[in-house]
Amino acid sequence: MRLLLFFCFIQFGTLGQEIAKPEKAPDIIDPNRTGKVQVIEFGGPEIEYVGGMDSLAAFIVRNCIYPPEAIEKGIEGKVLMRFVVEGDGRLSNIEVARYAHPLLDAEAIRLISIMPKWEPLEHKGKPIRMAGGLPIIFKLQKDE
């Protein structure tokens, strides 16, 4: 079997998080660090990996290690990850939003955990926290 890590798409935004719909958007998200992520809805730009989608896809292909046991057992699946891009660009609150298989889930967590900083968003000139999500699809390509 040849291995193929198929990267599908990126989805940013709420991803099941609580959305704050204030009359006036706050300058930063979760200023009291309560642990609840609030997403400002202001129709502006979305969070982005440094270098854009092509760089993100290249990072995933270069750094993802398809678990050998998953290869042997023919395990495939999509792991939906969610995280917060902090005001300084680092990722926090990394967690699995939708599980596929423990072996794939663990690799997806590892992959997101080693990512370099992302481009943080700004609101009124100040960096803000923003929730994001990333599906990682593991697929084995069978030789014919």
BALOTOR-562818 format. One record per residue: x, y, z of N, C-alpha, C in turn; residue in three letters. Coordinates in steps of 0.2 Angstrom, whole numbers, plus 5000, padded with zeros to 4 digits. Each point is the difference from the previous one (the first is absolute). Layout:
N
XYZXYZXYZALA
...
END
This chain:
144
500449945000499650065000500450065000MET
499850054996500450075000499650045005ARG
500350045004499750055004499850064997LEU
499450035002499850064998499750045005LEU
500250055002499750055005499650054996LEU
499450005001499650044996499750065004PHE
500250064998499850065004499550034996PHE
499450005004499450034996499950075000CYS
499850035006499850075000500250025007PHE
499950075001500150035006499450045002ILE
499749995006499450045002500250045006GLN
499950074999500150045006499450025003PHE
500050035006499450035003499849965006GLY
499349995001499849985006500149935002THR
499949964995500149925001499749985006LEU
499450025002499749975005500150045007GLY
500450064999500250045006499450045001GLN
500050035006499550055002500150064996GLU
499550044997500250064997499750065004ILE
500450045001499850075003499750044995ALA
499450035001499750044996499850075003LYS
500650035002499950065004499750064996PRO
499750055003499850064997500750034997GLU
500550015004500650024997500549955001LYS
500449984995500549955001500550015005ALA
500249965004500650015005500650014996PRO
500550035003500750014997500449945000ASP
499949955005500349945000499549955002ILE
500149944998499649945002500249975006ILE
499549995005500149975006500550035004ASP
499950075002500550045003500249975007PRO
499549975003500149975007500249935000ASN
500249974994500349934999499549955004ARG
499450014999499549955003500049934997THR
500349994994500149944997499549994994GLY
499550055000499550004995500250044994LYS
500049974995500350044994499450034997VAL
500050074999499550044996500350024994GLN
499650004995500250014993499750074998VAL
500450054998499750064998499849994993ILE
499450024999499750004993500050074997GLU
500550024996500150064997500150004993PHE
499949944997500150004992500650024997GLY
500650005004500650024998500449944997GLY
500750005000500449944998500049955005PRO
500149944998500049945004500849995002GLU
500149955005500649985002500349974994ILE
500750005000500449974994500649975003GLU
500249954997500749975001500550044996TYR
500550015004500650044997500249974993VAL
499950044995500249974993499349984996GLY
499550005003499349984997499949935000GLY
499549984996499849934999500549954997MET
500450034995500549954997500549995005ASP
500250045005500549995005499849955005SER
499350015002499749965005500049924997LEU
499850004994499949934997500749974999ALA
500650044999500649975000500349985007ALA
499850045005500249985007499749945001PHE
499349994999499749945002500349944996ILE
500150004994500349954996500749985003VAL
500450055001500749995002500049975007ARG
499650025005500049985007499649955002ASN
499549984996499549955003500349934999CYS
499949965005500349935000499449955001ILE
499849974994499449955001500249955004TYR
499749995006500249955005500049934997PRO
500649965000500149944997499549955002PRO
499850005006499449955002499450014996GLU
499850074999499550014996500049984993ALA
500750004997500149984993499949925000ILE
500349975005499949935000499349975001GLU
499650045003499349985001499550044995LYS
500350044996499550034995499650055002GLY
500250035006499650065003500050064996ILE
499550034999499950064996499550055004GLU
500050064999499550045003500250085000GLY
499550045002500150075000499950025008LYS
500550035002500150035007499850084999VAL
499550025003499950075000500350035007LEU
500550054999500350035005499850075001MET
500050025007499850075001500550035005ARG
500150064999500650045004499850075000PHE
500450045004499950075000500750034998VAL
500050054996500650034998500050065004VAL
500550005005500150065004500250064997GLU
500050065004500250064997500750004998GLY
500549965002500750004998500149944994ASP
499449974998500149954995500049935002GLY
500249995006500149935002499349975001ARG
500049934999499449965001499949985007LEU
499450005002499849985007499449965000SER
499849975005499349975001499949954994ASN
500649964999499949954994499749945003ILE
499549984996499649945001499649974994GLU
499849945001499749974995499250015000VAL
499750034995499350025000499649944997ALA
500349964996499749944997500549944999ARG
499949955004500549945000499949964994TYR
500649974998500049954995500249935003ALA
500650005002500349945003500550025005HIS
500149975006500550025004500750014997PRO
500249964996500750014997500050064995LEU
499550014996500050064996499950065004LEU
499650005005499850065005500750025003ASP
500449955002500650025003500550044996ALA
500049974993500550034995499750074999GLU
499450014999499750074998500250055006ALA
499949985006500250045006500750025000ILE
500449954998500850015000500150054994ARG
499749994995500150044994499850085001LEU
499450015003499850075002500550035005ILE
500249955005500450035006500750024997SER
500349984995500650024998500050054994ILE
499450034999500050054995500350065002MET
500350044995500350075002499450045001PRO
500250065003499450055001499750024993LYS
499350025002499650024994500050085000TRP
499650034995499950075000499550015004GLU
500150045006499450025004499650054997PRO
499450015002499550054998500150065004LEU
499850064998500050065004499350035000GLU
499850035005499350035000500250075004HIS
499850054996500250075003500750015001LYS
500449974996500850005001500349965005GLY
499649965004500349955005499949934998LYS
500549965001499949934998499549965005PRO
499649964996499449965004500149934999ILE
499749965004500049935000499449984995ARG
500149954996499549984996500049924999MET
499449975001499949934999500149984993ALA
500349944999500149984993499949925000GLY
500049974994499949935000500449984994GLY
500249935000500349984994499949925000LEU
499749984994499949934999500649974998PRO
500249945002500649964998499749944997ILE
500149984994499749944997500649954999ILE
499949945003500549954999499749954995PHE
500349994994499849954995500549964998LYS
499949934999500549964997499849994993LEU
500550004995499849994993500349934999GLN
499549964998500249934998500349994993LYS
500549965000500349994993499549954996ASP
500050014994499549964996500449954996GLU
END
